[in-house]
Amino acid sequence: MLWACKDPTAANSLDDGWYLHDLEAGGPKDVFKHMVPVALLQQMVACVDPFNFIDMPAASGFYNLSSGESPRCRMLDNGVFRLSRAAGCGPVADYLAVVWRCIRALGSSPGAL
């Protein structure tokens, strides 16, 4: 069990040099890490040329944002929740739709986090 986390409101929270997915799931680094491929893949799919995509750092797949270290450190407040307040359309809205579907599939709801 992880026992400590850095302050997610710290000014350097995107620059602190470490990444532990159990803590960072839903946080700013995690959102950025997922948004870049979403935006790139949407652009690539729109082209007529075929392409291959290999997701190498897939890790464990799903992280329940309402269990483990995630709710204690609250990285998701400055990550996925902050993004959801600014979301409009396009890759951001598509990414958030997948996040909310995954949260519900894991038996939680965005409001319960």
N, C-alpha and C positions, 0 to 999 in steps of 0.2 A: 504494500500500500504506500502510495506517495504521501508524504506528510507536510509538504510545504509548496506554496505557489507564490509567484511574484504578484505584486499589485497590478491588476489589469488596467487600472486607471493611470499608471505611471506614464510619464511623457515618452519614455523610450520603450514602451511595451511592444512595439513592432521591431525593435532593434536590440533585444537583450541577448541574442546569441544562442539561445537554446529553444528546443521544440519538443515537447512531450505531448503526444496526441491525446492521451487521457485527460490532460489539463487543457489543451488548446482547442479541443473539438468545439466547433461553433464560434471560436474566437476570430480576431482579425486576421491572423496568419493563416488559419484554416480556410476562412472565407476566400482570401486572396488565392491560396493554393488551388482551390476548386473553381473559382471564377475565371481564371486565365484559360484553362482548358475548355470550359464551357463556351466562352466567347470565341476562342480559336476554332473549336469544332463546328460551331454554328456557321462561321464564315467558310470553313472548308467544305461542309456539306452543301452549301449554296453553290459551290463551283461544280463544273461538269467533270473534272478530272477525278479519277478514283484515288484513294489514299488508304494507308494503313495507320491504325492508332493502337499503340500498346501502352497500357497503364502500368508502369513498372512499380511505383510505390503504393500499391493498393492497400497494404497493411491489413488490418482486421476487417475492414469493410464498413460496418455500422458501429457507431458509438452512441449510446443512449445518453442524451444530454441531461436527463433527469436523474442519473445515478452515478456512482463513483465520485471522482474528484471534480467533475465538470460543474455541478451546482455550487460546490463550496468555493471555487475560484471565480466563478461567474464571468469567464472570458467571453461567453456568448453574448453578454450585455453589450459589449463594444464591438462585437462581430456580427453575427447573424441577426440579432435583434435591431441593432443600429442600422444595418443594411435594409432590413424590412421596412423601417420607417421612411427610407429614401427611395424605395423601389418603385419603379414605374412600369417599364416593359422591357422586352429584349432579354439578353442573357441574365440580367439580375433577377427579373421576374421568373424566368424559367428555372434558374438555380434555386430560388426560394420555394417554388412549387415542389420541387423534388425534396428539399429539406423538410417541408411540412408533411409531405406524404410519408417520409421515413420516420419522422417523430410519431405520427399517428400509428404507423405499422408497428412500432416498438411499444405501443400501449400508453402513450402519453399524449399531451396536447401542448401546443406552443404556450398557452396561457398558464399551464401548470409548471412551467420551467421557471 
